[in-house]
């Protein structure tokens, strides 16, 4: 990722010192990394350098970059918090036996059930990643949790309503989005069940909550997930802001003519723009020079895989998983939405 | 980042979100309907910060009661008695969390403005045909219409529903590459990342000096003149201006009529 240069200066190079603060006591050699101190210095530097910073950021490109960056963060944080709270509830208060009873025992059947269950999580993709992570840790078969992860942001009532509003006079678009998204989610679940290996799923270490009271475990889980997924959200927001502010929009027009190219272009655009699934229908609605099938691909791919989601999936399930899962999801989503588009639209 | 620093970042982020939600600042970035969620998220973040400090404090106290040495390391964030192991297996707090300082600084110190003419001229006009037709105009000689409403009536209804009346509308000024003055309203459906412009061209008695990104209230009549947006080939209708005066930006800089 291209983020190291924008990371807070003077932090990266001191990272190796970090573990020392955590446990091993009494190792007085050299400078001790002290995060509250560094944080204070960072914030102070920001306040002191306020005016030069503003001056440097007053160019229109930088301003619109900052606006989009802050907007993506402000928009996504409430949904991230919602997802993190749900995931903490699942992790602390819902016993694993509940899922064993709620889901069919056979994974092949559990996948479509979990996919349909995605319809009840009223949020966008930022909420579904931490929830799916908590489901896996709670013993839900990964295939079912992944089907939930993919379907939840695309087929919930809020998103489908937004789609209906954004495509007036095209009610088939709502149906096509629902069918295609659910198909891809289930197909990915079954694919994982056949080909997936558990050692790809390597969620990063989490603080163990054993031995803690329920309250401590709950808030510990919320804190960890907000800080962790939130950090990756920043990465995604920076990339999306860069694309929105820097890449010119008129090259899109050239691609609209060819039916195959237009599907691919809009699918890639969905990945790059990383728009919230509750809003992407309106953007798709305005891409009027493209065919309905191409716009369906935009709507199916976007909630399942985009830059922001890729960063968050890496955070929740590990890099080995995200690197395999993302391309497979993308390919399958493009194929299925082309097929569904050909049949329904 | 250790727990104390995390608590500080959570507290500051929660405070910043609350601040944006309680003032009109949030309208620069997201739709108005997101406000309750923003406030709730701010409260949860602050509660998380308080809980982190509280359980750390209790952990330290518990350790000192059970006789563990309450050294400086415990104060600066041991896993309050829940360290999973020692040495290399100790859980490392997420390092990527440091990036959360960036949006915090951007929001608190810079508070970037709402999207303006730069984004508007780079993005194609998002004017869309409304299948359910246009309502009759309210009575009166001069009618106040939103820019998006005027553009729709002018482009897709060829001004028929405008009935030769004087139209008053407002938007921000943008100037095209060829010097054509445009009046723009950014329309938004969720957050500024999906904001798209609706543009009308100004003709007739336009002010001699137009500064991009200033807000202008114009009065004028429908004209059949129209052009195509060079970015996406969309229709840009014109307004024949008879009167123009600078106004301050509205409370919500974005047009949210698409949100229903």
Boltz contact constraints between the chains, C-beta under 6 A:
constraints:
  - contact:
      token1: [A, 8]
      token2: [B, 98]
      max_distance: 6.0
  - contact:
      token1: [A, 8]
      token2: [B, 101]
      max_distance: 6.0
  - contact:
      token1: [A, 11]
      token2: [B, 98]
      max_distance: 6.0
  - contact:
      token1: [A, 21]
      token2: [B, 2]
      max_distance: 6.0
  - contact:
      token1: [A, 21]
      token2: [B, 76]
      max_distance: 6.0
  - contact:
      token1: [A, 22]
      token2: [B, 90]
      max_distance: 6.0
  - contact:
      token1: [A, 23]
      token2: [B, 83]
      max_distance: 6.0
  - contact:
      token1: [A, 23]
      token2: [B, 90]
      max_distance: 6.0
  - contact:
      token1: [A, 25]
      token2: [B, 71]
      max_distance: 6.0
  - contact:
      token1: [A, 25]
      token2: [B, 73]
      max_distance: 6.0
  - contact:
      token1: [A, 35]
      token2: [B, 1]
      max_distance: 6.0
  - contact:
      token1: [A, 35]
      token2: [B, 2]
      max_distance: 6.0
  - contact:
      token1: [A, 35]
      token2: [B, 5]
      max_distance: 6.0
  - contact:
      token1: [A, 36]
      token2: [B, 4]
      max_distance: 6.0
  - contact:
      token1: [A, 36]
      token2: [B, 5]
      max_distance: 6.0
  - contact:
      token1: [A, 39]
      token2: [B, 5]
      max_distance: 6.0
  - contact:
      token1: [A, 39]
      token2: [B, 8]
      max_distance: 6.0
  - contact:
      token1: [A, 42]
      token2: [B, 101]
      max_distance: 6.0
  - contact:
      token1: [A, 46]
      token2: [B, 105]
      max_distance: 6.0
  - contact:
      token1: [A, 46]
      token2: [B, 109]
      max_distance: 6.0
  - contact:
      token1: [A, 50]
      token2: [B, 109]
      max_distance: 6.0
  - contact:
      token1: [A, 57]
      token2: [B, 110]
      max_distance: 6.0
  - contact:
      token1: [A, 60]
      token2: [B, 118]
      max_distance: 6.0
  - contact:
      token1: [A, 63]
      token2: [B, 112]
      max_distance: 6.0
  - contact:
      token1: [A, 64]
      token2: [B, 115]
      max_distance: 6.0
  - contact:
      token1: [A, 64]
      token2: [B, 118]
      max_distance: 6.0
  - contact:
      token1: [A, 64]
      token2: [B, 119]
      max_distance: 6.0
  - contact:
      token1: [A, 66]
      token2: [B, 106]
      max_distance: 6.0
  - contact:
      token1: [A, 66]
      token2: [B, 112]
      max_distance: 6.0
  - contact:
      token1: [A, 67]
      token2: [B, 112]
      max_distance: 6.0
  - contact:
      token1: [A, 67]
      token2: [B, 115]
      max_distance: 6.0
  - contact:
      token1: [A, 67]
      token2: [B, 192]
      max_distance: 6.0
  - contact:
      token1: [A, 68]
      token2: [B, 192]
      max_distance: 6.0
  - contact:
      token1: [A, 68]
      token2: [B, 193]
      max_distance: 6.0
  - contact:
      token1: [A, 70]
      token2: [B, 29]
      max_distance: 6.0
  - contact:
      token1: [A, 70]
      token2: [B, 106]
      max_distance: 6.0
  - contact:
      token1: [A, 70]
      token2: [B, 107]
      max_distance: 6.0
  - contact:
      token1: [A, 70]
      token2: [B, 112]
      max_distance: 6.0
  - contact:
      token1: [A, 71]
      token2: [B, 29]
      max_distance: 6.0
  - contact:
      token1: [A, 71]
      token2: [B, 191]
      max_distance: 6.0
  - contact:
      token1: [A, 71]
      token2: [B, 192]
      max_distance: 6.0
  - contact:
      token1: [A, 71]
      token2: [B, 193]
      max_distance: 6.0
  - contact:
      token1: [A, 72]
      token2: [B, 193]
      max_distance: 6.0
  - contact:
      token1: [A, 73]
      token2: [B, 103]
      max_distance: 6.0
  - contact:
      token1: [A, 74]
      token2: [B, 29]
      max_distance: 6.0
  - contact:
      token1: [A, 74]
      token2: [B, 30]
      max_distance: 6.0
  - contact:
      token1: [A, 75]
      token2: [B, 30]
      max_distance: 6.0
  - contact:
      token1: [A, 75]
      token2: [B, 191]
      max_distance: 6.0
  - contact:
      token1: [A, 77]
      token2: [B, 41]
      max_distance: 6.0
  - contact:
      token1: [A, 78]
      token2: [B, 37]
      max_distance: 6.0
  - contact:
      token1: [A, 78]
      token2: [B, 38]
      max_distance: 6.0
  - contact:
      token1: [A, 78]
      token2: [B, 41]
      max_distance: 6.0
  - contact:
      token1: [A, 81]
      token2: [B, 41]
      max_distance: 6.0
  - contact:
      token1: [A, 81]
      token2: [B, 44]
      max_distance: 6.0
  - contact:
      token1: [A, 165]
      token2: [B, 260]
      max_distance: 6.0
  - contact:
      token1: [A, 168]
      token2: [B, 131]
      max_distance: 6.0
  - contact:
      token1: [A, 169]
      token2: [B, 131]
      max_distance: 6.0
  - contact:
      token1: [A, 205]
      token2: [B, 91]
      max_distance: 6.0
  - contact:
      token1: [A, 207]
      token2: [B, 79]
      max_distance: 6.0
  - contact:
      token1: [A, 207]
      token2: [B, 91]
      max_distance: 6.0
  - contact:
      token1: [A, 208]
      token2: [B, 82]
      max_distance: 6.0
  - contact:
      token1: [A, 208]
      token2: [B, 84]
      max_distance: 6.0
  - contact:
      token1: [A, 211]
      token2: [B, 82]
      max_distance: 6.0
  - contact:
      token1: [A, 212]
      token2: [B, 82]
      max_distance: 6.0
  - contact:
      token1: [A, 216]
      token2: [B, 55]
      max_distance: 6.0
  - contact:
      token1: [A, 219]
      token2: [B, 48]
      max_distance: 6.0
  - contact:
      token1: [A, 219]
      token2: [B, 51]
      max_distance: 6.0
  - contact:
      token1: [A, 222]
      token2: [B, 48]
      max_distance: 6.0
  - contact:
      token1: [A, 223]
      token2: [B, 48]
      max_distance: 6.0
  - contact:
      token1: [A, 223]
      token2: [B, 52]
      max_distance: 6.0
  - contact:
      token1: [A, 227]
      token2: [B, 6]
      max_distance: 6.0
  - contact:
      token1: [A, 227]
      token2: [B, 94]
      max_distance: 6.0
  - contact:
      token1: [A, 227]
      token2: [B, 97]
      max_distance: 6.0
  - contact:
      token1: [A, 228]
      token2: [B, 94]
      max_distance: 6.0
  - contact:
      token1: [A, 230]
      token2: [B, 100]
      max_distance: 6.0
  - contact:
      token1: [A, 231]
      token2: [B, 96]
      max_distance: 6.0
  - contact:
      token1: [A, 231]
      token2: [B, 97]
      max_distance: 6.0
  - contact:
      token1: [A, 231]
      token2: [B, 99]
      max_distance: 6.0
  - contact:
      token1: [A, 231]
      token2: [B, 100]
      max_distance: 6.0
  - contact:
      token1: [A, 232]
      token2: [B, 96]
      max_distance: 6.0
  - contact:
      token1: [A, 234]
      token2: [B, 99]
      max_distance: 6.0
  - contact:
      token1: [A, 234]
      token2: [B, 102]
      max_distance: 6.0
  - contact:
      token1: [A, 249]
      token2: [B, 122]
      max_distance: 6.0
  - contact:
      token1: [A, 249]
      token2: [B, 123]
      max_distance: 6.0
  - contact:
      token1: [A, 249]
      token2: [B, 231]
      max_distance: 6.0
  - contact:
      token1: [A, 250]
      token2: [B, 231]
      max_distance: 6.0
  - contact:
      token1: [A, 253]
      token2: [B, 232]
      max_distance: 6.0
  - contact:
      token1: [A, 275]
      token2: [B, 193]
      max_distance: 6.0
  - contact:
      token1: [A, 275]
      token2: [B, 194]
      max_distance: 6.0
  - contact:
      token1: [A, 276]
      token2: [B, 190]
      max_distance: 6.0
  - contact:
      token1: [A, 278]
      token2: [B, 190]
      max_distance: 6.0
  - contact:
      token1: [A, 279]
      token2: [B, 189]
      max_distance: 6.0
  - contact:
      token1: [A, 279]
      token2: [B, 190]
      max_distance: 6.0
  - contact:
      token1: [A, 279]
      token2: [B, 194]
      max_distance: 6.0
  - contact:
      token1: [A, 282]
      token2: [B, 189]
      max_distance: 6.0
  - contact:
      token1: [A, 282]
      token2: [B, 258]
      max_distance: 6.0
  - contact:
      token1: [A, 283]
      token2: [B, 194]
      max_distance: 6.0
  - contact:
      token1: [A, 286]
      token2: [B, 126]
      max_distance: 6.0
  - contact:
      token1: [A, 286]
      token2: [B, 196]
      max_distance: 6.0
